[in-house]
Amino acid sequence: MLEYLNLGYNQILDGFPLWLSKLTELKAIILKSNKFHGPIEVYRSQFNLSNLHIMDLSNNSFNGEIPSKLLQSLHAMKVIVGQDRLEYMDIWQDSTWVEAVTYGMKLMNKGIEREYLKVPYALMEIDLANNKLEGCIPDLIGDLKSLLMLNLSNNILTCSIPPSLANLTILESLDLSRNKLSGEIPQQLAQLTFLSSFDVSHNRLSGPIPRGRQFDTFGTGSFAMNKGLCGSPLPKNCTKVGENLSLPPSLLEEDNGEESPFNLDCKGVLIGIGVGFLIGVVLGNLIIDKKTRWFLHYSKRMANLWKILGRH
């Protein structure tokens, strides 16, 4: 019947606890800041975490891929919980008690570790930051529609950002920084109207940054160290593929097919240059020819003078 398991900030050196699959009532698993290692797996690869609201496995050495079977078992995260009235995660100690015991914990929220004396029942979070996870981000994460915070930063994740993340319609914080993600940022993410914290810095992303809604509020730090990214708020402008850098056709030719004055002026200049060059060549030859004849005549006279002097 265990609902709340917090083993964070210890020195536990072990693999992922296989027995977690038996705790079907778990609402919060916190294994952060330990020395857990190896892949995230359970006995016979069966997960049964249908009631889980919070999973914090950050700051360990888990490796391998993010298991799809784990995501498939998170049924509570697939249904958006009504937030019309604020409820807190709690448990009744006894049926005769009027007051419930509320859970408190520290969680990363929008890049800041915050202490929750009472954890809202609607709070859904997955934090796998600062591990050694690799491979692609599973499309199945897009099924967890009640997620408010998703942190996969500082891993070795590759491939592209799945457009399915746009299905997380109430997501408030998304951190995918410090991985090896490539490709473009899906334009569909601009539809996330509650997204107030977004970070994809230190990746290998390229292409234009989505515009509109929340994306117009993010600063350069959210996109830094991605050489291929362009567009606001980065100083690098985007250029269209195959863009013609030559003069526009409208400047060279009129719509009616007649040559523009600019084109005629160009032809006149070219003709003038050609004629000037031809005249210069002719005059140059004449001058050179005249100087040559003078030089030969003068040389002949000097030769005769030396002959006369030589006789005397």
SETORDREN-159166 format. One record per residue (C-alpha): chain; residue in one letter; x, y, z; residue number from 1. Coordinates in Angstrom, 1 decimal, always signed. Layout:
// residues N
[A a [X Y Z] NUM]
...
END
This chain:
// residues 312
[A m [+0.0 +0.0 +0.0] 1]
[A l [+3.1 +2.3 -0.1] 2]
[A e [+2.3 +5.6 -1.9] 3]
[A y [+5.3 +7.8 -1.2] 4]
[A l [+8.9 +6.6 -1.5] 5]
[A n [+11.7 +9.2 -1.1] 6]
[A l [+15.3 +7.8 -1.0] 7]
[A g [+16.9 +11.0 -2.4] 8]
[A y [+20.2 +12.4 -1.3] 9]
[A n [+21.9 +9.3 -0.1] 10]
[A q [+24.9 +7.2 -1.3] 11]
[A i [+22.9 +4.2 -2.6] 12]
[A l [+25.1 +2.3 -5.1] 13]
[A d [+22.8 -0.1 -7.0] 14]
[A g [+20.8 -0.7 -10.1] 15]
[A f [+17.2 +0.3 -10.6] 16]
[A p [+15.1 -1.3 -7.8] 17]
[A l [+13.3 -4.3 -9.5] 18]
[A w [+10.8 -4.6 -6.8] 19]
[A l [+9.2 -1.2 -7.6] 20]
[A s [+6.9 -2.9 -10.0] 21]
[A k [+5.1 -4.6 -7.1] 22]
[A l [+4.2 -1.2 -5.5] 23]
[A t [+1.1 -0.5 -7.6] 24]
[A e [-0.2 +2.3 -5.3] 25]
[A l [+2.9 +4.5 -5.6] 26]
[A k [+2.2 +8.1 -6.4] 27]
[A a [+5.7 +9.5 -5.9] 28]
[A i [+9.1 +7.9 -6.5] 29]
[A i [+12.2 +10.0 -5.6] 30]
[A l [+15.6 +8.4 -6.1] 31]
[A k [+17.5 +11.6 -7.0] 32]
[A s [+21.1 +12.3 -6.1] 33]
[A n [+22.3 +8.8 -5.5] 34]
[A k [+24.7 +6.4 -7.3] 35]
[A f [+22.1 +4.3 -9.1] 36]
[A h [+23.4 +3.0 -12.4] 37]
[A g [+22.5 +0.7 -15.3] 38]
[A p [+19.3 +0.7 -17.3] 39]
[A i [+15.8 +1.6 -16.0] 40]
[A e [+14.1 -1.8 -15.9] 41]
[A v [+12.1 -4.0 -13.6] 42]
[A y [+11.5 -7.7 -13.1] 43]
[A r [+10.6 -9.3 -16.4] 44]
[A s [+10.4 -5.9 -18.0] 45]
[A q [+6.9 -5.3 -16.5] 46]
[A f [+6.0 -1.9 -15.1] 47]
[A n [+2.9 -1.3 -13.1] 48]
[A l [+3.0 +2.3 -12.0] 49]
[A s [-0.5 +3.3 -13.0] 50]
[A n [-1.0 +5.7 -10.0] 51]
[A l [+2.3 +7.5 -10.3] 52]
[A h [+2.3 +11.3 -10.3] 53]
[A i [+5.9 +12.1 -9.7] 54]
[A m [+9.0 +10.3 -10.8] 55]
[A d [+12.4 +11.9 -10.0] 56]
[A l [+15.4 +9.8 -10.9] 57]
[A s [+17.7 +12.7 -11.6] 58]
[A n [+21.4 +13.0 -10.7] 59]
[A n [+22.4 +9.4 -11.0] 60]
[A s [+24.1 +7.3 -13.6] 61]
[A f [+21.2 +5.5 -15.3] 62]
[A n [+22.0 +4.6 -18.9] 63]
[A g [+20.4 +2.9 -21.9] 64]
[A e [+17.2 +4.1 -23.5] 65]
[A i [+14.1 +5.6 -21.9] 66]
[A p [+11.9 +2.5 -21.6] 67]
[A s [+8.7 +2.7 -23.6] 68]
[A k [+7.0 +0.1 -21.3] 69]
[A l [+7.6 +2.4 -18.4] 70]
[A l [+5.8 +5.3 -20.1] 71]
[A q [+2.9 +3.0 -21.2] 72]
[A s [+2.3 +2.1 -17.5] 73]
[A l [+1.9 +5.7 -16.3] 74]
[A h [-1.9 +5.7 -16.7] 75]
[A a [-2.5 +8.5 -14.1] 76]
[A m [-0.4 +10.9 -16.3] 77]
[A k [-2.5 +10.2 -19.3] 78]
[A v [-5.6 +11.9 -17.9] 79]
[A i [-5.8 +15.6 -17.2] 80]
[A v [-6.8 +16.1 -13.6] 81]
[A g [-9.4 +18.8 -13.0] 82]
[A q [-7.8 +21.9 -11.4] 83]
[A d [-10.9 +23.8 -10.5] 84]
[A r [-10.2 +23.2 -6.8] 85]
[A l [-6.8 +22.7 -5.3] 86]
[A e [-6.2 +19.3 -3.7] 87]
[A y [-3.1 +18.0 -2.1] 88]
[A m [-1.5 +14.6 -2.3] 89]
[A d [-2.2 +12.9 +0.9] 90]
[A i [-3.1 +9.6 +2.6] 91]
[A w [-5.5 +8.7 +5.4] 92]
[A q [-3.8 +7.0 +8.2] 93]
[A d [-7.0 +5.5 +9.7] 94]
[A s [-10.6 +5.6 +8.8] 95]
[A t [-11.4 +7.2 +12.1] 96]
[A w [-9.0 +10.2 +11.5] 97]
[A v [-10.5 +13.4 +10.2] 98]
[A e [-7.1 +14.8 +9.1] 99]
[A a [-4.9 +13.4 +6.4] 100]
[A v [-1.1 +13.3 +6.2] 101]
[A t [+0.2 +15.5 +3.3] 102]
[A y [+3.4 +14.7 +1.5] 103]
[A g [+6.3 +17.2 +1.2] 104]
[A m [+9.2 +17.0 -1.1] 105]
[A k [+11.8 +19.0 -3.0] 106]
[A l [+11.4 +19.1 -6.8] 107]
[A m [+13.0 +20.9 -9.7] 108]
[A n [+10.6 +23.4 -11.2] 109]
[A k [+11.6 +25.6 -14.1] 110]
[A g [+15.3 +25.2 -13.3] 111]
[A i [+14.9 +25.9 -9.6] 112]
[A e [+14.7 +23.4 -6.8] 113]
[A r [+11.7 +24.2 -4.8] 114]
[A e [+10.4 +22.7 -1.5] 115]
[A y [+6.7 +21.7 -1.5] 116]
[A l [+5.3 +21.4 +2.0] 117]
[A k [+2.1 +20.2 +0.4] 118]
[A v [+2.3 +18.6 -3.1] 119]
[A p [-0.7 +19.5 -5.3] 120]
[A y [-2.6 +16.4 -6.4] 121]
[A a [-2.6 +17.7 -10.0] 122]
[A l [+1.2 +18.0 -10.1] 123]
[A m [+2.6 +15.5 -12.6] 124]
[A e [+6.4 +15.5 -13.2] 125]
[A i [+9.1 +13.3 -14.8] 126]
[A d [+12.7 +14.3 -14.0] 127]
[A l [+15.4 +12.1 -15.6] 128]
[A a [+18.1 +14.9 -15.8] 129]
[A n [+21.8 +14.4 -15.2] 130]
[A n [+22.1 +10.7 -16.1] 131]
[A k [+23.6 +8.9 -19.1] 132]
[A l [+20.4 +8.1 -21.0] 133]
[A e [+20.8 +7.7 -24.7] 134]
[A g [+18.8 +7.0 -27.9] 135]
[A c [+15.7 +8.9 -29.0] 136]
[A i [+13.0 +10.6 -27.0] 137]
[A p [+10.0 +8.2 -27.2] 138]
[A d [+7.0 +9.5 -29.0] 139]
[A l [+4.9 +7.8 -26.2] 140]
[A i [+5.8 +10.8 -23.9] 141]
[A g [+3.2 +12.7 -25.9] 142]
[A d [+0.5 +10.4 -24.4] 143]
[A l [+1.2 +11.7 -20.9] 144]
[A k [-1.2 +14.7 -21.4] 145]
[A s [-1.3 +15.7 -17.7] 146]
[A l [+2.4 +16.4 -17.4] 147]
[A l [+3.3 +19.8 -16.0] 148]
[A m [+7.1 +19.4 -15.9] 149]
[A l [+9.4 +17.3 -18.1] 150]
[A n [+13.2 +17.4 -17.6] 151]
[A l [+15.5 +15.3 -19.7] 152]
[A s [+18.5 +17.6 -19.6] 153]
[A n [+22.2 +16.6 -19.4] 154]
[A n [+22.0 +13.1 -21.0] 155]
[A i [+23.2 +11.7 -24.3] 156]
[A l [+19.9 +11.7 -26.1] 157]
[A t [+20.0 +11.9 -29.9] 158]
[A c [+17.6 +12.0 -32.8] 159]
[A s [+15.1 +14.9 -33.2] 160]
[A i [+12.5 +16.4 -30.8] 161]
[A p [+9.3 +14.4 -31.3] 162]
[A p [+6.3 +16.6 -32.5] 163]
[A s [+4.1 +14.5 -30.2] 164]
[A l [+5.3 +16.7 -27.3] 165]
[A a [+2.8 +19.2 -28.6] 166]
[A n [+0.1 +16.9 -27.1] 167]
[A l [+1.2 +17.9 -23.6] 168]
[A t [-1.3 +20.8 -23.7] 169]
[A i [-0.8 +21.9 -20.0] 170]
[A l [+3.0 +21.5 -19.9] 171]
[A e [+4.6 +24.4 -18.0] 172]
[A s [+8.3 +23.4 -18.1] 173]
[A l [+10.3 +21.6 -20.7] 174]
[A d [+14.1 +21.1 -20.4] 175]
[A l [+15.9 +19.2 -23.1] 176]
[A s [+19.2 +21.0 -22.8] 177]
[A r [+22.7 +19.5 -22.9] 178]
[A n [+22.0 +16.5 -25.1] 179]
[A k [+22.9 +15.7 -28.7] 180]
[A l [+19.5 +16.3 -30.3] 181]
[A s [+19.4 +17.3 -33.9] 182]
[A g [+16.9 +18.5 -36.6] 183]
[A e [+14.5 +21.3 -36.2] 184]
[A i [+12.4 +22.4 -33.2] 185]
[A p [+8.8 +21.2 -34.1] 186]
[A q [+6.7 +24.2 -35.0] 187]
[A q [+3.8 +22.4 -33.2] 188]
[A l [+5.4 +23.3 -29.8] 189]
[A a [+4.2 +26.9 -30.3] 190]
[A q [+0.7 +25.6 -29.5] 191]
[A l [+1.7 +25.0 -25.9] 192]
[A t [+0.1 +28.1 -24.3] 193]
[A f [+1.1 +27.2 -20.7] 194]
[A l [+4.8 +26.7 -21.4] 195]
[A s [+6.6 +29.3 -19.4] 196]
[A s [+10.1 +27.6 -19.2] 197]
[A f [+11.8 +26.1 -22.2] 198]
[A d [+15.4 +25.1 -22.7] 199]
[A v [+17.0 +23.3 -25.7] 200]
[A s [+20.5 +24.9 -25.4] 201]
[A h [+23.7 +22.9 -26.0] 202]
[A n [+22.4 +20.6 -28.6] 203]
[A r [+22.8 +20.2 -32.4] 204]
[A l [+19.5 +21.7 -33.5] 205]
[A s [+19.1 +23.6 -36.7] 206]
[A g [+16.4 +25.5 -38.7] 207]
[A p [+14.1 +28.3 -37.7] 208]
[A i [+12.9 +28.8 -34.1] 209]
[A p [+9.1 +28.6 -33.8] 210]
[A r [+7.3 +31.9 -33.4] 211]
[A g [+4.1 +32.9 -31.6] 212]
[A r [+2.5 +32.7 -28.2] 213]
[A q [+5.0 +31.5 -25.5] 214]
[A f [+7.9 +31.2 -27.9] 215]
[A d [+7.9 +35.0 -28.2] 216]
[A t [+8.8 +35.3 -24.5] 217]
[A f [+11.9 +33.0 -24.4] 218]
[A g [+15.3 +34.6 -24.4] 219]
[A t [+18.5 +33.6 -26.2] 220]
[A g [+19.6 +31.4 -23.3] 221]
[A s [+16.8 +28.9 -24.2] 222]
[A f [+18.4 +28.3 -27.6] 223]
[A a [+22.2 +29.0 -27.1] 224]
[A m [+24.9 +26.7 -28.4] 225]
[A n [+23.0 +25.4 -31.4] 226]
[A k [+25.0 +26.5 -34.4] 227]
[A g [+22.2 +25.7 -36.9] 228]
[A l [+19.4 +27.5 -35.2] 229]
[A c [+18.2 +30.9 -36.6] 230]
[A g [+15.6 +33.5 -36.1] 231]
[A s [+14.4 +35.6 -33.1] 232]
[A p [+15.6 +35.8 -30.4] 233]
[A l [+19.0 +34.8 -31.8] 234]
[A p [+21.0 +37.3 -33.8] 235]
[A k [+21.3 +34.9 -36.8] 236]
[A n [+18.6 +35.5 -39.4] 237]
[A c [+17.1 +32.7 -41.4] 238]
[A t [+17.5 +32.5 -45.2] 239]
[A k [+15.3 +30.6 -47.5] 240]
[A v [+16.8 +27.5 -49.2] 241]
[A g [+17.8 +28.4 -52.8] 242]
[A e [+17.4 +32.1 -52.2] 243]
[A n [+18.7 +34.1 -55.2] 244]
[A l [+21.3 +36.6 -54.1] 245]
[A s [+21.4 +38.3 -57.6] 246]
[A l [+19.5 +41.4 -58.5] 247]
[A p [+15.8 +41.0 -58.7] 248]
[A p [+14.3 +40.4 -62.2] 249]
[A s [+12.1 +43.4 -61.7] 250]
[A l [+15.1 +45.6 -61.9] 251]
[A l [+16.3 +44.1 -65.2] 252]
[A e [+13.1 +43.5 -67.1] 253]
[A e [+9.7 +45.1 -67.1] 254]
[A d [+6.5 +43.0 -66.7] 255]
[A n [+5.5 +43.8 -70.3] 256]
[A g [+8.6 +42.2 -71.7] 257]
[A e [+10.4 +45.5 -72.7] 258]
[A e [+13.9 +46.1 -71.5] 259]
[A s [+14.1 +48.4 -68.5] 260]
[A p [+16.1 +51.7 -68.6] 261]
[A f [+18.6 +50.1 -66.3] 262]
[A n [+19.3 +47.4 -68.9] 263]
[A l [+19.7 +50.0 -71.7] 264]
[A d [+22.1 +52.0 -69.6] 265]
[A c [+24.2 +48.9 -69.0] 266]
[A k [+24.4 +48.2 -72.7] 267]
[A g [+25.4 +51.8 -73.4] 268]
[A v [+28.1 +51.7 -70.9] 269]
[A l [+29.4 +48.4 -72.3] 270]
[A i [+29.4 +49.8 -75.8] 271]
[A g [+31.3 +52.9 -74.7] 272]
[A i [+33.9 +50.9 -72.9] 273]
[A g [+34.3 +48.7 -76.0] 274]
[A v [+34.8 +51.6 -78.4] 275]
[A g [+37.1 +53.4 -76.0] 276]
[A f [+39.2 +50.3 -75.7] 277]
[A l [+39.4 +49.9 -79.5] 278]
[A i [+40.5 +53.5 -80.0] 279]
[A g [+43.1 +53.2 -77.3] 280]
[A v [+44.6 +50.1 -78.9] 281]
[A v [+44.8 +51.8 -82.3] 282]
[A l [+46.4 +55.0 -80.9] 283]
[A g [+48.7 +53.0 -78.8] 284]
[A n [+49.9 +51.1 -81.9] 285]
[A l [+50.4 +54.3 -83.8] 286]
[A i [+52.4 +55.9 -81.0] 287]
[A i [+54.5 +52.8 -80.5] 288]
[A d [+55.1 +52.5 -84.3] 289]
[A k [+56.3 +56.2 -84.5] 290]
[A k [+58.6 +55.8 -81.5] 291]
[A t [+60.0 +52.6 -83.0] 292]
[A r [+60.9 +54.3 -86.3] 293]
[A w [+62.5 +57.3 -84.5] 294]
[A f [+64.6 +54.9 -82.4] 295]
[A l [+65.8 +53.0 -85.5] 296]
[A h [+66.6 +56.2 -87.4] 297]
[A y [+68.6 +57.6 -84.4] 298]
[A s [+70.5 +54.3 -83.9] 299]
[A k [+71.5 +54.3 -87.6] 300]
[A r [+72.9 +57.8 -87.3] 301]
[A m [+74.9 +56.9 -84.2] 302]
[A a [+76.4 +53.9 -85.9] 303]
[A n [+77.5 +56.0 -88.9] 304]
[A l [+79.0 +58.6 -86.5] 305]
[A w [+81.1 +55.9 -84.7] 306]
[A k [+82.4 +54.7 -88.1] 307]
[A i [+83.6 +58.1 -89.0] 308]
[A l [+85.3 +58.6 -85.6] 309]
[A g [+86.9 +55.3 -85.9] 310]
[A r [+88.7 +56.2 -89.2] 311]
[A h [+90.3 +59.2 -87.6] 312]
END
